[in-house]
Amino acid sequence: MSALSLRSAVKFGENSLAALGFDTPRLDAELILSWALNIDRIAIILLPEKELTSDEHVRFTQAITRRAQCEPVAYIIGKKEFWSMSFIVTLDTLIPRPDSETLIDVASRKLTFDHPKNILDLGTGSGCLLLAALQEFPNAYGIGVDQSAAAVAVAGRNAVLLDMADRAQFRTGDWLKDIEGQFELILCNPPYIAESERQNLSRDVADYEPESALFAGTDGLDHYRIIIPQLSGLLSDNGIAVFEIGYNQAKRVEEIAFEAGFHATLYQDIGRRDRALLLKKA
């Protein structure tokens, strides 16, 4: 096996993925290379002629092969950035997405008081929403709930790595069941993809991300119908609940909220797509 430089490795990875039509082949190649060699991406620029060892070469090319089969980069390297924080991700958790940062942005701007004391995150997954909110509100404590015990374990690891284990409690549960107390901020990114949209998903999502965190019945609204009518007793009078929604679901989720006694305000993500609904008691 001939020696491969960092420059050549990136070019190999980029060309391999570009030929298959990937949107960000160079970025993917650089992220995978930095993971394979356990180096910062800046080293690829600063030390382009550094040669890979044979073990590094194998590790890198095997990972490029996995990416060529549409496995998401985040699952290959085991981490994803969200709200300028690095989160462990596994096949048991959804991959945090920039669109979901809209919920944290809305919460940080629209609370009617300085700092929430208690935060609840429903469907916590990797814990990214709760832990990002706790970073924004350093005097708050939070509970993250997920039906997947494996996801809860990942969220707990992230809390430890981000030095928030004393402020975040993660538990396995069925949405609001057995949750007590009141919360000034409730966050929720439930499954909201309609079964009819399954065939429209990219392979990155459909073949790898957990189905239970994606799909929600024939119209994608099953979990909003379960959660929203139960919120009133858990949301403080001056608190807010912020839900992620699909791009075409705003009106229907607003109707569910109205029927449950909430006023809803819609917010868009950075791509100007409907993304978050803020609920307040009417």
Buried (B, 14 or more C-beta within 10 A) or exposed (E): EEEBBBBBBBBBBBEBBBEEEBEEBBBBBBBBBBBBBEBEBEBBEEEEEBBBEEEBBEBBBEBBEBBBEBBBBBBBBEBBEBBEBEBBBBEBBBBBBEBBBBBBBBBEEBBEEEEBBBBBBBBBBBBBBBBBBBBBBEEBBBBBBBEBEBBBBBBBBBBEBBEBBEBBBBBEBEBBEEBEEBBBBBBBBBBBBBEEBEEEBEEBBBEBBBEBBBBBBEBBBBBBBBBBBEBBEBBBEEBBBBBBBBEEBBEBBBEBBBEBEBEBBBBBBEEEEBBBBBBBBE
